[in-house]
């Protein structure tokens, strides 16, 4: 599904990294930030060491092996999954997006009783932009969530240490956590971290989007979200599609399968209206990104591509990302020559049946905008999403609330301008 748009140019700390990598120069270099001493000795109490890594530096760290293993281990032990901070997705974005859109990563390490260092949290931060009042966690329009990865055994302490770090740096009065699940485990951990430090929290935006829960029956879901007449019309269109040839449905999941299916998806997407409005094939950096991301995720079994075929040729396809026990309905494309037969809806029907039957997936996130005209009818259950801002330190209260007020005003203005542009272009508002 279409991921939410990015709200403006994000702002992040301008700090650099620590250790040997701090001496790098050139386009990706940043001012060195010393490795911070752990505040306490016990990881459970918040004893963390921090490193701020640029794209080049995190690429070098991953090439060494241990950091890649630590990242995967953190994903497995995360308080709440985020498929868009899986190494395959986030690193592909950091390497191939335009420089202004690439995240930097705040890696937070802790030491166990045996002295072994493990990754306790990973905060992807947006690249520096104009201003500096609010640091933002990274959220690109290709990502549907902006939540950090927090290890479940020290999640609150890690979130609290992140806020302390912002206060120590002194250049931002708060942090924006975009697109996190409202009242989800990560949201609750951030709220508790703020409460412990007496920090204010502001809600900047909230909405609900469609989600699929396991054990659901596709026909019953359609009746809940639409009507019996609409279900009858869906069945009629499916019969009409079958008149054109043999209709099939399948998943690609191995690396070779995903690689081939990705190329089919790219061609299918570019064959329709998206060619002029953001198809991957129309942008060289996005094209390289999606090829890299799907390949890297498939290597870990975290990317699957669903295909609806007619006589063996794909007429509708969807890319799904998996992380932990959640799946993300990331992208969809269909052959517009068969628009009257609704191949995209037929694909979603088959996909719903398959995903609802999986006991290892607790939720499939549609990644859609609020009030999506198609998926909302198929998936009537809702996932609440919120953008929040958290004060960095007690001394920044006045600046924090002023920055939040300006942020809300900016978002409101942007939404109004977007509605006007859509009316002028004759597009539906959604």
N, C-alpha and C positions, 0 to 999 in steps of 0.2 A: 504494500500500500504506500501511498504518498506520505513521506515523513513530514513532520511540522517544519515550517520555515524558520530560519534563524532570525531572531529579533535584533537586528542592528549589528554593528561591529563590536565584538566583545573586547573586554579589557582585562589584562592579566598583569601580574607582577613582572617587572623588568629584570628580575634577578637572574643569575646564571646558575652554574653548577659548582660542584666541589670536586676535589680530588684531581687526578691527572688530567681529566678532560677539561678542566677549567682553563687550561692554557691555550685552548684552540682559538684560532682567529679566522676571519673570513666572514662570509655571508651569514652563517648560522651562529656566530659567536655571540655570547651574552656576558654581561658583567659577572664576575665570579661571586658566588654566594657561599660563604664558608659552611662546612658541614656542622650542623648544630649538635651540641652535646645532648644526650638523653637527659630529660628532666628528672627521671627517676630510674631506678634499676630494673624494676619488674615490668615486663611488657604489658601485663594486665593493668598496671597502674599508669601506663602512658610513657614508658621509657623508650623513646624513638629517636632514630637518626634520620635526617632528611637529606634528599638530593634532588635538585631541580635539573632535569635533563632535557636538552634540546633533541630534535629529531635525529641529528647525526649521532649524538652521544648515546641515545637509547638504542639506535641501530647497532652501534658498536657493542653495547652491553649485551644485546640479544645474540649477537654473533658469537659471544663467548660461551653461550650455553646455559650457565647457571641462572642468569637473569630471566631467560625465556622459561626455564623450569619454574622459577619463583613466581612469574606472572601467571602461568597455568595453574600453579598450586593456589594462588590467591583467588583465581576465578572459581576453583573448586570449593574453596572455603569461604567465599564471600557471603556476607550477611544477606545480600540480595543481589541476584545476577543482573548484569547489564551487557547484553550482546554486543553493544556498540563500543564497549571498552575491552572486549576480547582482543588479545594481541593481534590476531589476524586482521581485524577491522581497523582498530585504532592506529596500528603501525602503518597499514596501507594508506590511511588518510594522512598521517604525518609525513609520509614519504612523497606522496603524489599530489596532494592538494596544492593549490597556489600558496606561496609563502605566507601571505596574509591570513590564510585560513588554517594553517597548521598548528596543532596543539603542542604545548610543552607538557612534561609530565613531572609532577611532584611525587617521588617515590619515598615511602615511609617504611623504614626497616625497624625490626625489633629483634632482640636476642633472647633465645630460650635459656632454660636452666643449664642446658648442655653447651651453651655458648654459640650455638648455631644461629646465624642470621637468617631471618625469613621476612618476606615482604608482607607488611601489615596493612598497607593501604596504598592506593594509587589514585591520584587526583589529576585528571587531564585539565590543563588550564588553557584558556583561550589566549591567542596571541595578543600582544599589546596593541591598543588602539588609542584614539584620542581621549583625553580626559584621564581619569584615574581614580574616581571615587569608589567604584565597586569593581573588585576582581571577579571574574566570571569563570565558572567551570566551562569547559569546551562543549559547545553544541553546534554542529554543522547541520545544514538542511538535509544532509543525507543520514543523519542520526535521529532516532526518535526518543532517546533518553539521554540525560546528562548527569546521571547519578555517579558518584565515585565508587570505586571498589573498596569496601571495608571488610577486613577479616572479622568473622563473627565473634571471635573470643576477645577482641579488643576494639570493637567498632566505635563505641562512644568515646573512649580515650583517644583514638586516632582522630576522630572528628574534632575533639576539643583541642588536640595538639595542632591541627591544621589552622584553627581559628587563632590560637596563640601565635602561630607563625606569622599570620597576616598582621596581627597587632604589633609584633616585634619589628616587622619590616617597615611599618608605619606609613606606607604610601597609599593604602586603601583603607577605607573605613568599614568595609564589609565585603561579603562574598555573595554572589548569586549562584544558587544551585538550580539550574533549569531542568524542566521536564523530569521530575522525580515522581514516583508513585505516592500519591497522598495517603498518609497513614500506613505506608509500607514500612518495612523494617529499617531501611536507610533513612527515610524521613524521620522516623521516631528517634533514631540514634542522633541525628543532627539536632533535633529539638532538645533532646536531653543534654547534649554537649553545650548547647547555648544556655540552657537553664542553669547548669552547674557554674557557668562563668558569669551569670547575670547579664547575658547578652540579649538584645532585642531581636525579634524575628518579624519580618514583614512578608505577607503574601502578595506577590506581584501579578500573578495570573493563575487561573485554575479552569479546568474543563474536564470533560469525560470523553473517552473514546471507546470504540467497540473492542470487545475481548471475547475469546472462546474458552469455555471451561470444559474439562474432560467429562465424558459420559453423556454429552448432549446429543440429541437426535436432530439431524439437519432439518427434517421436515417440521418437527415441533418448534425448532428455533425460528424457522421462516414464518410459521403461524403466529408466534409471539411477537416478532418484529414487524410483520407486514399483515397479510390477511390470507384467507383460504383462496380467494380469487387470484391473488398474486402467486400463490403456490401452484395453482392450476395453470397459470400462464407460464411459469417456469417450466413445468413438465411439458407443455405444448412446444415451447422453444427447443427443449432438448430433443423431442421427437423430430422436429423439423431439421435440426442439425444432423441427426442420424440419417436423414434422407440423402445427404450429400456424400456419405461414405461411412467407413467404420470409425467410430469414435473410441479413443482409448485414453487412459489416464495412467501416469507413472511418475516415479520420483527418481532423480539422479542424486546419488549420495557419495560415491567414491570420487577420489580426486580426478581421474580421467573422465568420468561421467560428468562431473560438475564443470570441468573445463570446457567440454564440448557443448554442454547445455548452456553455459554462459554465453558462448558465441551465438547460439541460436536465439537466446533471449535478446541480446544486443541488436541482432538483425530484425527481430520481430518488433521490438520497441521503436526502432528507427523507421519502420515501415508505416507508422501511423502518425497521429497528430503530435506526438511527443518529439518528432524529428525537429520541429521548429521551436519547441518549448522545453528543452532540457533533456533530450535523450542522451544517454551516455556516449553514443557514437558521435555526437555533435561537439564534444568537448574532450580534447586529448588527455587532459589530466584526470578527468572523471573516468574516461575509458580505461586508462592504466590502473586507476584505483580499483574499479569494480573487478577487473580481471585478477588483480593481485589479492584483493580481499576475499573473493570467493575461493580462490585457490588455497590461500593460507588457512581459511576456516575449514575447508573441506579436508585438509590434512589432519585436522583434529576431530573430524566427524561433526562439525558444527555448522555446516551449510548444506542445505538440500534444495533442489530445484524441482518444482512440480510442473508437469507438462500435460496439457490436454491436446491430443493429437487427432487429426482427421486423415485417415489412410496413411498413418505414420508420420505426417508432417505436423509440427506444432502450430496450433492456432491460438493458444493462450498459455502463458507461463507465469510462474511466481517464484521468487527467491525467498527462502526462509533461512533465518539465522537461529541457532540454538545456543543457549548458555544456561548451565545448571538445569533446572527443571522448567525453564520457560523457552518459548519459541516466539519469534518475531516475524510477522508477515511483512517483509521489507519492501518488495517491489512486485509489480504486476504489469503485464503487457499482453495485448491480444491482437489478432488479425482483424483489421477493420472491414475487410471484405465480407466478413460474416457477422457484422454488427447486429443485423436483424435477428440472428439466432443466439445472440448474447453469449459468446464463448467465454467471456470473462466471468460471468455469473455461473455458468456451468462449471468452470474450473473451481470457483470458490465453493460450490456445492460439494464437489468431490473432495476438495481439500478439507472442508469442514468434517466430512465423514471420516477421513483418515486421521486427522488430528484429534478429534473427539474420542477416538477409540484408543489412543495411546495413553497408557497408564503412567508412563515416565515423564509426561509433560503436565504440569499443574495448571498452566495458563498459556494461551497463545495471544499475544498482543497484536492488534491490527496495525499499529503504528500509524493510524489514520488521523486526519483532522477531526475535530468535533463535528457531529451532525453529518457525517459522510453519507451521501445519498444512496450508496449501494451497500457497503459493508454493515452499516447500522441496521439494515433490515435483516441481514443474514445472521448477524451476531448481536442479539439484543442485550447481552450482559455488558457491563461498562467497567472500565478501568479508570479511576480518578487520577488525574495528573495535575501537578502544581509546580509553579516556579516560586521559590522563596529566596529572600535575602536575609543574611544573618550578620549581625554586628560583629566587627572584628575584636573590639576591646571596649571597656567601659568609658575610656576617654573620648571615644569617637561618636557618642550618641547623637549629638546635634547634626554633625556632618552626615551620619548614616541615614537619619530620617529625611534630611534634605535630599540626599542622593536617591533614596527610594521614591520620594514624591516626584522627582524629575523623571525617574525611570518609568513610573506608571503613566505620567503624562506623555512621554515619548511613545510608549506602546499604544496608548489610545489614539494618538495622532497618526501613527503608522497604520493602525487598523482602519481609521476613517479614510485615509488616502488610498488604501488598498481597495476599499469598497467602491470609492469613486472611480478608480481606474477600471475595475471590473465592469461597472455600469457603462463606462465609455467604450469598452471593448466588446460589450454585449455578452459577457460571461456570467454564468450563474454564480451567486454568492453561496458559500458553503462554510 
